[in-house]
Amino acid sequence: MKIITKLAMATVAFSVSFFSIADTVSIPYAGFYERLKQVNKANYQLVEIVFSVPKTEACTILSGDISTEKNQYPLTFNKQQRLFLPYDAQLKSDRGLINLTMKGDPTGCGVAMQVRAKQQLQSYNQQQILAVKDDMDALLDGQQGFPMKYFRKPISGVTFSFNDTDYPVTVSIDNKQQLINEPLQLANFTLNELNDISFSATPAVISPFVE
């Protein structure tokens, strides 16, 4: 049973137009809303999309808010710079802006969109993890849009990522154990063969494995 541990990109390119005022970037909310709308319309039970700003020395968020012509609202983000955005049709109608004040020059920063499991468990049987993978595939199909969805390959498997403090992590697949020191990628052929998988720590993120 082959296990792949090399980390690959599990994020989807998310093109946004933004304008910069000093060290503040303003991004139209409409682009986020359209992606959230597709997810909410399909009512995926097992997966979600997450927006974040990949963190570098320059691309470090100091503060943020959501604004319209008449109102201003707080914007929540965490230390991984995940943006917790509302799903709000009125905010789109009011031409809302996501305003991010950055530590450095924001012109080299970007926004990433990642598909991931809503809930992370410390153990899975085959049926559970395949259901998560299938939902990820379906959600990505909905996000691609015409005509690109017809050229997208299905995802290659599932990636289990852990907090840095959790490593090394003991992985048990059908009672066979091994230690890992980096995210674990299980290809489709492995997922189709295993009966169950468990970890010594709960994964922080479960996302698509894309070759």
N, C-alpha and C positions, 0 to 999 in steps of 0.2 A: 504494500500500500504506500504509494509515493506521497510524501508531504513536501510542499514547497514553502520555504521560509523567506525567500527573497522578496523584499518589499517592492511593490509596484504601485503606480498611481491608481487611486480609487476615487478620484474626483473628476467631475465633469467641468469642462470649460464653460464659463458663464460670462458672456460678453455683455458689458454694461457701458453706457456712455456716462461720463461724469465730468464735472467742471470743478476746478480747484480755486479756492479763495485762500491765499496765504498757505497755511498748513492744514486747511480743512477741505475735505473732499465731499461733494454733494452728489448723490446718486439718485436718479428718479426711482421712486418706489414701484412704479408700474411694472418694471421688468421682474421684480421679485413677486409681485402679486400674480402675474400670469402663470408663473411656475407653481406657486402655492395653490392657485385655482385648479390647475390640472390634478394636483395631488388630492385636494379636498373633494373634487368632483368624483374621482374614482374611489374614494373612501378606503384607502389601503389600511389594513389592520396591523400589519407587521413592520412596515418600513415608513420612513419619512425622508424629506430633504432638509439638509442643513446648509446654511450659508456662513461663510467665514472669510476673514482676511488673513491669508498666510503670513505668519509673523516673521519679520526680520528686524534688524536694528532700526531701519528707517520706517518700516511698515508696522509700527507699534501704536495701537489705538490708545489715546489718552482720555478721550471722552466722546460721547455721541448723543445725538437726539434725532427725532423725526419732526419735520416741520411742514406746515402748509402756509398759505398766504395769511391765514388768520390765527393759527394755533401752533403750539410747540409741545412735543411729548417726549418723555424720556426714552432712551434706547438702552436696552440691556444687552451686555456682552460678557463673556467669561474670559478667563486667563488664556484660553486657547484661541480667543478672538472669534468665537462663534457669535453670530448676530441672531438674537431672538426677536424675530419680526412678527408683527400681527398679521392676520389674514383679514383685511378690512377693505371692502369695496369702496367705502366712502373716502378712505385715505387715497385710493387710486384716483377717484373722481376729483378730489381736491388737489391733484397733482403734487402729492406728498414727496418730500425729499428725505433721503437718509444722509445725515450729515455726520462725518467722522473727522475728528481732530486727531492728526497723526503726529508722532514724535519727530519724524523727519520729512523729507521731500516726498509727497504722496504720489508723484507722477509715475513712479515705478511700482506702485502697489496694485493689487487686483482683488477680485472677489471670487472665491471658489464655491462651487455647489457640490455637495457630497450626498449620495444616497447611503443610508445606514439603517440598521434595525432600530425600532423604537425602544425595545427593551433588550437588555443583555442578561443572559442566564449563565450560570456556572456549568450547566450540563445540558446537552441536547441529544434527542434521539434523531434518527435519520429523517423521519417525517417532518419533525419540527424545523430542522435546518434547511431542508429542501424547500419547505414552504416559504421561509425567509428569502432564499435565493430566487425563487420564482417571482415573488413580489418585487424584488429588486429589478429583475429583468423587465417586468411589466411596467414599473414606474419609469425606468430609463427609456423604454419605448415611447411612453407618453410625453417625455421631455424632449425627445429629439425633434419631433415635428416633421412635416412633409417637406422635401422627400428624403431627408437624411435617415429617418427611421428604417427605411428599407435597405440601407447600406450598413447598419450597425450590426456587428456580430454579437451574439448572446454573451453574457459575462462568462468568464472562465472558471469561476468558483467563488469562494467566500474568504475574506480576510478577517482574522481575529487580532485586534490590537489591544495592548494592555498599557496601564500606567507605568511610567519608567520605574517607579518604586516596587512594582510587582515582580519584575524579572530577577532571577530566572523563574519561569512558570513551568510547572509540571503539566503535561498534556497526556491524557489517557484516552486512547482510541481502541475500543473493544478490548479493554483491560491491558493494552500494551502501552507502557509509559515512556516518555522521553522529556528532556528538559529543553526549553527554548529560551533564547535571549533576544528575540526580535519578533515582530508580528508574524503570525502563522497564516499561511495561505494554503487552503485546501482546494485542489482542482476538482472539477466536476466528477471525474472518474473515481476519485477517492470518496467524495460525498455519496456517490451511488453504490459504493461497496460497504461503507461502514454501517454499524448498527447504532453506536452511540459514541459521544465524545464529551469529555469533562475536563475541567481546568482547576488548578490549585487557587486561582484568583478569577474573579468575574471579569470578562473582557470589558474594556472601556468603550470600544467601538467595534461593531461588526459591519463590514462594508463589502462591496463587490471586489472581487479579484479580477483584474483586467490585464490580459497578456498584451 
